[in-house]
Amino acid sequence: DCAKKLHKRALELSKKYNVEMITYKGDSILSETDDNKYLLIEATINKMDIIKVDNLLDNIEETPVKCLLLGDGDYLEKIEPLIKEQLGENANVFRSEPFFLEVVPQGIDKAAAIAELISGIGIAREETVAFGDGYNDVSMIKYAGLGVAMENGCESIKEVADIMTKDNNHDGIAEVINNIF
């Protein structure tokens, strides 16, 4: 299975570059540690329990959609191109937060999800609006008929967006929706 091989290679690279890797099992996070500060952020953000295991790969029953490499943002920025190169064209590697480097099989991203959704319900791409603030939103913002960057978003989002709106604490999404409708 290609995704399982990808996760195995990502785990090897996480050890090579001395960063923690996590993945998911149902509504829980699988990790070989339970005290990494970035792991605790992920668990808190998503309100997920942490399952500490001795060996990550031995505990994956169903192939997860993604894994995260966790580390200091400056360090992840340096190793991101190295990991992309070593994982090759079968992987999509990007930062969703400065301290999260996501690894997913190629073709699994937010743009692909929107394309799948709208094809099933008969909406044209030009009729879609997407809002984003993080690195993992870039493909979605580029794909949408109208790509909207949140004011507090990363520079990568602002560069590809059609327009920018206020941040999420100041009703930025509502502002755009009200202007459209």
N, C-alpha and C positions, 0 to 999 in steps of 0.2 A: 504494500500500500504506500503510495507516494507521500501522502501526508505524514504517515508514521515515520518514514525515512527522513522527511524534512525536520520533524521534531527531534529525532535522534541526532541529526547533524547540528541542529540549533543548540541542543544540550551540550554536545561536544565543544562547540564554539564558545558557549557561555563559560565553560570550565577553562578553556584556553585563554579567554580574555578576562577571567576572574570576575564575572558578573553572575548574579543569581538569575535562574530561569524559573518561571512559573507557568502553569497551564491550568486547565479547568476540568472539573468532573461534576456534571450536573450543575447544581447551584453553589458549588464550593470551589475553592482555589487549591490546587495541588502544588506543594512546594517541598523542597528538601530542607527548608528552614522555617522557623515561625516567628523570627524576630527582625527580619530585614525591614528597614524603615519604609522602603518603597512598596514592599509587599503589604505592609500595614495600611498604607495609603490606598492601594487598590482594594483591599478588603473593606475599608471604611467607605470609600466612594460607592462601591457596588453592594454594600451590605451583605457580604459573603463570608462564610466561615472558611477558615484555613485548615486544610488537612495536611499535616506534616508526614512525609514518607521518607523512607531510606533511599529509594531509587525512583525517580520520577517516571521513567519510561515503563518500569515494571508495574506501575499502578494505573496506567492509562488503559481503560477497558474499551471505550469508544474513542476514535480519533477526534481530538478536539479541533475546533476551527482555527485556533491560534494559540500561540504562546507569547509570553512577554519576557524580554531580557530587562533586568532592572539594574540601574546604576546612576551615578552622578551624570547630570546632563552634559557637561563638558566632555567627560570621558566617552559617553555614548556617541556624541557627535563625532569623535575621532574614530571610533571603531565601526560605526554604521557602514561606511563604504567598504570596509574590509569584510564585514559579515555579508553584505549584499553580494560582493564579488565571490566569496567562498560558497554561498548558498546557490548562486547561479540563477538562471532564468526561471526555475520552477518555484521561486519564492518571491513574495512581495514583502519588502522590509521597509519599515517607516517608523517614525516616532509619533506616538499619539499624545505624549507629554514629554517634556524634556528628559524625564527619568524613566520612560517606558519606551523600549524598542520592540515593536510588534513584528512577529514573523508569522505570515499566513501563506498558504499555498497560492500560487499565481491565479488571478482571476477571482479571488475572494476579497472584495472590498465594498465600500458603501455605494460606489457607482454601479457595480454589478447588481447589488441588491435592489437599487432603485429601478434599474432596467428590467429586472425580473418582475418586480411588483407592477410596474406600469404596463408591461406587456400583457399581464394577466387580467388587468382591469380596463384596458383599452384607453389609456391616457397617453398622449404624445409627449415625447421628451421635452419639446418646447413649452409645454404647459406645466412643467414641474418647477418648483422652487425649493432650494435646499439652503439651510443655514449651517454654518460651521465655525469652529474656533480653533481646532487642533490640527496637527499634522495629518492625522488619519482621515480628515474630512476633505483633503485636497481633491481626490478623485471625484467625490460626490459634487463638490462645488464646480469643478470643471464640467462635469456631465450635465448638470441641471440646466434647464432653460434659463433660469435666473439663479445664479450663485451668489449667496449673500454671506459676507464675512462679518462676524461679530467684532465690535470695536476692540474687545479685549483679546482677540484672536492672535495667533502667531503670524509672523511675516509671510510665511508660505501661503497661508489662506488669503491674506490681503492682496498678494500678488496675482492670484488667479480669479478672484471674485469679480463679479460684474458690478456689485455695489457693496457698500459697508453700512452697517447700522449700529445703533447703540449697543452696549454690552447687555448681557442677560439680566443684570440687576437693575437695568433701566428700561425695560420693556422694548428692547430692540426688535424682537420678532413681531410683537404687536404693532409696532410702528410700520414695519414693512407690509404686514398683512392689511392694515388699515389703508395704506397708500394704494395697494393693488386693488382692493375691493371697495 
